[in-house]
Amino acid sequence: MTNLIEEQHLSVIEKAIQEIQFGEVQITIQDGKIIQINRLEKHRFTQTKTNKPSKLTIK
């Protein structure tokens, strides 16, 4: 049976998965226990033919 802390972890993981469209949910485990949950969200932008790519000039 899962204890209260593990239920809280599952809730955080579930929320992270539901709220992300593109990206990763990373779970860090130490000594068999979840110690950290990271969410990396990616935003992808499509380039249309009317938009020219911006140029970066470094002086």
C-alpha positions in Angstrom: 0.0 0.0 0.0 1.3 3.4 -0.9 1.7 6.0 1.9 0.6 9.6 1.9 3.9 11.0 0.6 4.0 8.7 -2.4 0.4 9.7 -3.2 1.5 13.3 -3.2 4.3 12.4 -5.5 2.0 10.6 -7.9 -0.3 13.7 -7.8 2.6 16.0 -8.8 3.7 13.7 -11.6 0.2 13.3 -12.9 -0.3 17.1 -12.9 3.0 17.7 -14.7 2.0 15.2 -17.4 -1.4 16.7 -17.9 -0.2 20.3 -18.2 2.7 19.7 -20.6 2.2 19.6 -24.4 5.7 19.0 -25.5 8.6 18.2 -23.2 9.8 15.9 -20.4 8.9 14.9 -16.9 12.0 13.7 -15.1 11.9 11.9 -11.8 15.0 11.7 -9.6 15.2 8.8 -7.2 17.7 8.2 -4.4 17.7 5.2 -2.1 14.4 4.0 -3.6 12.6 7.3 -2.8 11.5 10.1 -5.1 13.5 13.2 -4.2 12.9 15.5 -7.1 10.5 15.9 -10.0 11.5 18.2 -12.9 9.3 19.4 -15.8 11.0 20.6 -19.0 8.5 22.2 -21.4 9.4 22.9 -25.0 7.7 25.5 -27.1 8.0 25.0 -30.8 7.5 27.8 -33.3 6.7 27.1 -36.9 8.2 29.5 -39.5 5.8 30.7 -42.1 6.9 31.8 -45.6 6.0 35.4 -44.9 8.2 35.5 -41.8 11.9 36.0 -42.5 14.3 34.6 -39.9 15.9 37.3 -37.8 19.6 37.6 -38.1 21.8 38.1 -35.1 24.9 40.3 -35.6 27.7 40.0 -33.1 30.2 42.8 -33.1 
